[in-house]
């Protein structure tokens, strides 16, 4: 896989306290649409989830929303997407999001965002996929996680033969270039994007 056609975005169902978070979500949604890249996301109309999806749609892009039935009311399923999939549970939702995506981006979010991100990191570490995973570290939002991963490595719980490769972008304009470079590096087997990823 050397082309990014679909990107799964994990992010909060609230907008958070920093205006840059929602600004980033909207800008990234526009960039996805302008580059002809389909968004796969959690299906909600509120928070950062809604912001990124609405921006993709507002700029002529394509969106697939995947939401469990029990969250359709709480997170207000976004009906204007081209494809809305209602799943039986969270497990099915996450499986479909994985299967339909070429890469994963974590914008700021809460426990659910963290859980989805860590699951993809775990699967990558265990060799179940090689799809790029990127955190949008807007205003240092993910710094505590990066510190924890470094601590896990230093204390021997992330072993050198099972590293975690996590791309990091501090600016929204760097997200797509880093994903594309990582995908190309994996396809060419030239060091698994070591120049732009952080290994733990």
N, C-alpha and C positions, 0 to 999 in steps of 0.2 A: 504494500500500500504506500504509494508515494504522492497521493493527492488527497487533500482534505475536501470532502464533499458535504459532510454533515458534522456538526459540532454539538455535543451535548453540554448544556450549561447547567451547573448546579448553583443555586443561589437562594437567598432568603425570601420568605413569603411576607416579609416586612421590608421597608426601605432603609432601616437603620438610622443612626443619628448623624451620619456624615453625608452632606449633600453630594460629595464626590462619588458615593457608591451608586446612587441612582443615575447620575450623569454618566458614569462608566457603563452601566447597564444599557442605557439608551444609545450611547455612542457605539458600543460593541454590536448591538442589534442592527444599527444602520450599516456598520461595516460588513456584517455577515450578508445582509441583503445586497449591498453593492458589489460584493464579490461572488454572488451566486451560490453561497453556502447555506444549506438548510439548517435551521435550528431545531434541535430536539431538546425538550425541557419538560418540567413537571406539570404543565397544563394549567397553572393558575393564572388569574387575572390581576392579582394584587402583589404588592411588594416589588422587589427586584425582579422576580419571575415575570410578573406582568409587564414591567418596564421593558425588559429585553425583548419579550415576544411582541409587544405592541410596536416597538421600534422596527423590528424586522418587517412586520406586516405593513406599517406605514410607509416603508421604502420599497415595497414591491417584492419582498422576500417570501420564503416558504417556511412554515412552522408546523411541526408535529408536537402536539401536547399529549403527555401520557400521565394520567391521574387516576388514583384509586377511587372507587365509587364513594367511599366514606369521606373523602376530602373534597368531593365535587362542590359541596355547599360551603364548607369552611374556607377553602382557598378560592372559591368562585371560579369554576372552570371557564376558560376563555373560549367562547363559542365561535369566534371569527377566524380561528386557525383553519388551515386547509385540512388538517387531519387531527381529530381528537379521539384518543383511545382511552376508554375507561376500563381499568383493570380490576380484578377481584381483590388484590391486596398489594402491599408495598413490594413484595418479592417479585411479582410479575412486572410491576412498573419498572423496577431497577433492571431486570433482565432485558426488557424491551428497549429501554434507553441505551443499554450497553450494545445490544445487537444492531441498533440502527445508527450508531455513531462511529465516526472515524477518529475522534479525539474528544477530550474532556477538558472543560474549563470550569474552575471554581471561582465565582465571584464571592464577595462577602456574604455570610449567612450564619445560620445558627447550628444547632445540634444536628438537624437533618442534613444540612449541607455538608457538615463535617463527616457525618457517617457515610454519605455517598462518596465523597472524595476518598476517604480512607479505604473503603471497599475496593475502589479501582486501584489504589496504590498497592493493596494487599495482593490482588489478582495479578498485577504486573510483577510484583516481587516474586511470586510463585510461578511465573512463567506462563500464566494463562492468557496473556495478551501483551502486545507491544504497542498499543495505541498511545499517542502522546497524552500526558496529563499535565495541565498547567494551572497554577494558582495566580489569579490577578491580585497581586499584593498591594492593593490601593491604600496609600497612606500607612503602610506597614500593618494592615489588618491581620495578615497571616504570620507575622513575625513570631508570636508565641508558639505556633505549630512548628515553624522551622527550628526554633530553639529546642523544642521537645524532641524532634527527630534527631538533631545533633546530639542531644543528651543520650538518646537511645543508642546511637552508634558508639559514642564514647564509652558507654557502660556495657557494651557487648551484646545488646539485644537486636541490633541490626548488623548482621555479619557481613564481612567484606565480599563474600561470594554470593550474597543475596541483597544487593543494594536496592535502594529506592531511588528511581530517577524521576525527579519532579521539576518541571519547567517553572520558571518564575518570571512574571512580567510586572513591573512597577507602573507602567503606563499602558493605557488601553491600545495605543497604536502599535505596541510591540507584540500583542497577543497572536494575531494571525501570522506574521512573519516567523515567530518562534515555532508555532505549530507546524507550519509548512517545512521549515528547515529540519525539524525533528523527524517528520514523516519521511522526508527525502533521505536523511541520514540512515534511518532504519532500513529503507528500501535498498540503499546502496551498501549497507552493512559497513559503514565507515565510522565506527566508534560510538554508535547509538547516541548521537547528538551531544557528546560530552562537552562540547564548547559552550552550549547554551542551557544545559540542565545542571541541576545541583544533585549530587549523589550523596546519599546518606547510608 
